[in-house]
């Protein structure tokens, strides 16, 4: 295979996998391309919604629909083929049964139910296995899945919209809208790729947000999550109007409000800490057990600060408007530092103009080392 063909194949694989992002959660976003000995594409596909076919099955179906035999073919896939019976059957067995001769996978599946067993089963059946091409891209696309499988917590991304001097709301509370319509649309695209969107009770009472994806098309709406220590969420809040699950984390048990919220379809989860607030670290572990891969946060400065202080934020998604607003509410109500060495160290992953605004993606240094 020439370098040009290899590069084109890698790009096509990543594009396929990206098409699954926002669709297949809690499963990882995976792409698969099957070729013959001359590197001609026989079939391709990506993972579907949970319970639906995985990428390998979609690629084999595509090949079958085109009348191609897969005997002696090579399957390129961005993640190790699964080897366990979950919502669907093992993909490695399907590849073996189809007569696939070689599997080239980007990276091993971190799921303890797979974790190399797919490769072992393929090799035991005489299938040649190669691992490594495109590993970094596959892991980055599925960083939430890797986080949930390895750390047992979601990948947490905190979104902020602010002026150039860091103000997210005026002193009187006005915040709509600091950034442009283009930035808001882009923010909804980031919501769409997340498994869940979280806010705090302060933001809920102040802005009454819906927390769903409306400005871009999405096949699956993320779960909505509220941090509400005193269980003050109004049953008439807009968050209940668009349907779909709403999870409310509280520190208050036995409140008469709970029945009214349950009647709206909310699930109330009581996780108090020693101070009578929601135990945010325990909440993250609970969200992982509920199969949340990526958690997208749009909250106020107090909850943002609590999450940052607790070491629970992995990445920041910041939209900066070309405006100076002066004193007001900041991104996070953090304590005054006494030394520069105490600062939270970040690394910029990307900076890009979105409409008139600047989008910055910054990651906490070392958070992706798992």
C-alpha positions in Angstrom: 0.0 0.0 0.0 1.4 3.4 -1.0 1.7 6.3 1.5 -0.9 8.2 -0.5 -3.4 5.3 -0.2 -2.6 4.8 3.4 -3.1 8.5 4.2 -6.4 8.6 2.3 -7.6 5.5 4.1 -6.6 6.9 7.5 -8.5 10.2 6.8 -11.6 8.3 5.6 -11.5 6.1 8.7 -11.3 9.1 11.0 -14.2 10.8 9.1 -16.3 7.7 9.5 -15.6 7.5 13.2 -16.4 11.2 13.7 -19.8 10.6 12.1 -20.6 8.3 15.0 -19.7 10.9 17.6 -22.9 12.1 19.3 -24.8 9.2 17.9 -23.5 6.0 19.6 -23.0 6.9 23.2 -22.3 5.2 25.6 -20.5 3.1 22.9 -17.2 4.5 21.4 -17.3 6.2 18.1 -15.7 3.8 15.6 -15.2 3.7 11.9 -14.4 0.6 9.7 -13.3 0.2 6.1 -12.8 -3.2 4.5 -10.5 -3.5 1.4 -9.4 -6.3 -0.9 -5.7 -7.2 -1.7 -5.5 -4.3 -4.2 -6.7 -1.8 -1.5 -10.0 -1.3 -3.2 -12.8 -0.5 -0.8 -15.4 -3.3 -0.4 -17.5 -1.8 2.3 -17.4 0.9 5.1 -19.5 2.0 8.0 -19.5 3.5 11.5 -21.1 2.6 14.9 -24.8 3.2 15.2 -27.0 4.1 18.2 -26.5 2.0 21.3 -28.1 -1.4 20.6 -27.5 -1.0 16.9 -24.7 -2.4 14.7 -21.1 -1.6 15.4 -18.8 -0.2 12.7 -17.5 -3.7 11.6 -21.0 -5.0 11.0 -22.1 -1.9 9.1 -19.0 -2.2 6.8 -19.7 -5.9 6.2 -23.3 -5.2 5.4 -22.2 -2.5 3.0 -19.9 -4.9 1.2 -22.6 -7.6 1.1 -25.1 -5.1 -0.4 -22.5 -4.4 -3.1 -22.1 -8.1 -3.8 -18.5 -8.4 -2.5 -17.0 -11.5 -0.9 -14.9 -10.7 2.2 -12.7 -13.8 2.1 -9.1 -12.7 2.3 -10.0 -9.1 2.8 -8.5 -6.6 5.3 -10.6 -4.8 7.9 -9.3 -1.4 9.0 -11.0 -0.3 12.2 -10.4 2.6 14.7 -10.8 0.5 17.8 -10.3 -3.2 18.7 -13.2 -5.3 17.6 -15.3 -6.3 20.6 -15.2 -9.8 22.0 -18.1 -9.9 24.4 -21.9 -10.2 24.2 -23.3 -6.8 25.1 -26.2 -5.1 23.4 -24.9 -6.8 20.3 -22.8 -9.8 19.6 -19.0 -10.0 19.3 -17.6 -8.2 16.2 -14.5 -10.3 16.2 -16.6 -13.5 15.7 -18.4 -11.8 12.8 -15.1 -10.8 11.1 -13.8 -14.4 11.5 -17.0 -15.9 10.1 -16.8 -13.5 7.1 -13.3 -14.8 6.2 -11.4 -11.6 7.0 -7.7 -12.4 6.7 -6.3 -9.3 8.4 -7.4 -6.7 10.9 -5.6 -3.3 11.3 -6.9 -1.6 14.5 -5.9 1.9 15.7 -5.9 1.1 19.4 -7.0 -1.5 22.0 -10.4 -1.2 23.6 -10.1 0.0 27.2 -13.3 -1.8 28.2 -12.2 -4.6 30.7 -14.7 -6.9 28.9 -12.6 -6.5 25.8 -9.1 -5.1 26.5 -7.0 -7.3 24.1 -9.4 -10.3 24.1 -10.7 -9.3 20.7 -7.2 -9.4 19.3 -6.5 -12.7 21.0 -9.6 -14.3 19.5 -8.8 -13.0 16.0 -5.2 -14.3 16.2 -6.4 -17.7 17.6 -8.6 -18.0 14.5 -5.6 -17.3 12.2 -6.4 -13.7 11.5 -3.4 -11.4 11.2 -3.7 -8.4 13.6 -1.8 -5.1 13.4 -2.3 -2.4 16.0 -1.3 1.2 16.1 -2.1 3.4 13.0 -4.3 6.3 14.0 -4.1 5.5 17.8 -3.9 9.1 19.0 -6.8 10.3 16.8 -9.0 7.4 17.9 -8.3 7.9 21.6 -8.9 11.7 21.4 -12.2 11.2 19.6 -13.2 8.7 22.3 -11.6 10.4 25.3 -14.8 10.2 27.3 -15.1 6.5 26.7 -11.5 5.9 27.7 -12.0 8.1 30.8 -15.1 6.2 31.9 -13.4 2.8 31.3 -10.1 3.6 33.0 -10.8 6.4 35.5 -14.4 5.4 36.2 -15.4 9.1 35.7 -16.6 11.0 32.6 -14.4 13.4 30.7 -15.6 16.8 32.1 -15.6 19.8 29.8 -16.6 23.2 31.2 -18.0 25.7 28.8 -17.9 29.5 29.4 -19.0 32.5 27.3 -17.3 35.7 28.4 -16.0 39.1 27.3 -12.3 39.6 26.6 -11.8 40.7 30.2 -13.4 37.5 31.5 -16.8 38.8 32.5 -19.6 36.2 32.1 -22.4 38.4 33.4 -22.9 42.0 34.4 -23.1 43.0 38.1 -26.9 43.1 37.7 -26.9 39.5 36.4 -27.5 40.3 32.7 -25.6 37.8 30.5 -27.7 37.2 27.3 -26.0 37.5 25.0 -22.3 38.3 25.4 -21.2 36.1 22.5 -22.6 35.9 19.0 -25.2 33.6 17.5 -22.4 31.7 15.7 -20.7 31.0 19.0 -24.0 29.8 20.5 -24.6 27.5 17.5 -21.1 26.1 17.9 -21.7 25.6 21.6 -24.7 23.4 20.8 -22.5 21.3 18.5 -20.3 20.6 21.6 -23.5 19.8 23.6 -24.4 17.3 20.9 -21.2 15.4 21.2 -21.6 15.1 25.0 -23.5 12.3 26.8 -24.9 14.8 29.3 -25.2 18.5 29.9 -25.0 19.8 33.5 -25.9 23.0 35.2 -26.5 24.2 38.7 -29.6 25.4 40.5 -28.5 29.0 40.4 -28.3 29.0 36.6 -31.6 27.1 36.4 -33.5 29.6 38.6 -31.8 32.6 36.9 -32.0 31.7 33.2 -34.5 28.7 33.1 -32.4 27.0 30.4 -33.6 23.9 28.4 -30.1 22.4 28.2 -31.0 20.5 25.0 -29.5 20.7 21.5 -31.6 22.9 19.3 -29.3 24.9 17.1 -27.7 22.0 15.3 -29.1 18.6 14.1 -28.6 15.7 16.5 -30.0 12.2 16.3 -29.7 11.8 20.1 -30.3 14.4 22.8 -27.9 14.4 25.8 -29.1 13.7 29.3 -29.8 16.8 31.4 -28.3 17.1 34.9 -28.9 19.6 37.6 -26.9 20.1 40.8 -29.5 21.2 43.4 -28.5 20.7 47.0 -31.7 22.0 48.5 -34.0 20.5 45.8 -35.4 23.8 44.6 -35.9 22.8 41.0 -39.4 24.1 39.9 -41.5 21.4 38.3 -42.5 24.0 35.7 -38.9 24.6 34.6 -38.3 24.6 30.8 -35.8 21.7 31.2 -38.8 19.4 31.5 -40.6 20.7 28.4 -38.5 19.0 25.7 -38.9 15.5 27.3 -36.1 13.0 27.9 -34.4 12.1 31.1 -33.5 14.7 33.7 -31.2 13.7 36.6 -31.2 15.9 39.7 -28.4 15.5 42.2 -29.3 16.8 45.7 -28.3 16.7 49.3 -31.8 16.8 50.6 -33.7 13.7 51.3 -37.5 13.3 51.9 -38.5 16.7 50.4 -42.1 16.9 49.3 -40.6 18.5 46.1 -39.2 15.1 45.1 -42.6 13.6 44.2 -43.5 16.6 42.0 -40.2 16.3 40.2 -40.6 12.6 39.8 -44.0 13.2 38.2 -42.2 15.3 35.6 -40.0 12.4 34.8 -37.0 13.5 36.8 -34.7 11.1 38.7 -33.6 12.5 42.0 -30.3 11.2 43.4 -29.3 12.1 46.9 -25.5 12.4 47.4 -24.7 14.7 50.3 -21.3 15.6 51.5 -20.2 16.5 55.0 -21.2 20.2 54.4 -24.7 19.4 53.3 -23.9 20.1 49.6 -23.9 17.6 46.7 -20.8 15.4 46.8 -19.5 16.4 43.4 -16.8 13.7 43.2 -19.4 11.0 44.1 -21.7 12.5 41.5 -19.0 12.0 38.8 -18.6 8.4 39.7 -22.3 7.9 39.7 -22.6 9.5 36.2 -19.9 7.1 35.0 -22.0 4.2 36.3 -24.9 5.6 34.4 -22.7 5.3 31.2 -21.9 9.0 30.7 -18.7 9.4 28.7 -18.5 13.2 28.2 -20.0 15.6 30.6 -20.6 19.1 29.2 -21.0 21.8 31.9 -22.8 25.2 31.5 -23.0 26.6 35.1 -22.4 29.7 37.1 -19.2 30.9 38.7 -19.9 29.2 42.1 -20.4 25.7 40.8 -17.6 26.2 38.3 -15.3 27.1 41.1 -16.4 24.1 43.2 -15.7 21.7 40.3 -12.3 23.3 39.6 -11.3 23.2 43.3 -12.3 19.5 43.4 -10.0 18.7 40.5 -13.0 17.5 38.5 -12.7 19.6 35.4 -10.6 18.1 32.6 -11.0 20.7 29.8 -12.3 24.2 29.2 -14.3 25.3 26.2 -14.2 29.1 26.3 -15.8 31.6 23.9 -14.4 35.1 24.2 -16.3 38.0 22.7 -14.4 41.1 21.5 -15.9 43.3 24.2 -14.8 44.8 27.5 -17.6 44.6 30.1 -15.7 45.6 33.3 -16.6 44.3 36.8 -19.2 41.6 37.0 -19.4 37.9 37.4 -16.3 36.0 36.4 -15.8 32.5 35.0 -15.3 30.9 38.4 -15.5 32.3 41.9 -12.1 31.0 42.9 -10.1 32.1 46.0 -7.4 34.7 45.8 -4.0 33.0 45.1 -0.9 34.1 47.0 1.7 32.7 44.6 1.8 32.3 40.8 3.0 28.7 41.3 -0.5 27.9 42.7 -2.2 28.5 39.4 -4.0 25.7 37.6 -1.8 24.9 34.6 -3.6 24.5 31.3 -2.5 23.8 27.7 -4.2 25.3 24.7 -5.4 22.6 22.4 -7.0 24.9 19.8 -7.9 28.5 19.2 -10.3 29.4 16.4 -12.5 32.3 15.4 -16.2 31.5 15.5 -18.1 34.4 13.9 -16.7 37.5 15.6 -15.7 35.5 18.7 -12.7 33.4 19.7 -13.1 29.8 20.8 -10.4 28.4 23.0 -10.1 24.7 24.0 -7.7 24.4 26.9 -6.9 21.2 28.8 -5.7 20.8 32.4 -2.1 19.7 32.1 -1.8 16.0 32.8 -5.5 15.2 32.9 -5.4 13.0 29.8 -2.5 10.9 31.2 -4.6 7.7 31.9 
